[in-house]
Amino acid sequence: MARYLLLIHDNEAYYDTAGADERQALDEGHEVFAREHKDIIVEGGHLQASTTATVVRQDGKGDFLLTDGPYAETKEALGGYYVIDVATLDQALAVAKRLPFFGEVGDAAVEVRPMH
């Protein structure tokens, strides 16, 4: 078995304007996904808004520079993740296709990356 990280990118602006019913539907979708894949999910989490992020960089002088906000400024932001344990990339991609998406078509994507 191999571990894969499923990085869920979605449109935070859409999330901010969604109604309670839409948010509840997404949460329920993840609960269903987690139950269906409980045997391969190692862990997962829903991240707070990218505006709560702090980026740490080396400053080249032996210290660090801290900046508020996400590392990359994009419309889509990292909203959550799952670590799964499956045998192949094809299996990981099949699992990624089962994740509930949020927002308009094209606003959300799942990045699948193998882990060491």
Protein Blocks (a to p, Z undefined) as FASTA:
>chain_A
ZZddddddddfklmmmpcfklmmmmmmmmmmmmmmmmmmmmbdcddddfklpccdddehl
opacddedjfbdcfbdcfbdcddddfbfklmmmmmmmpccedjehjaccdddddZZ
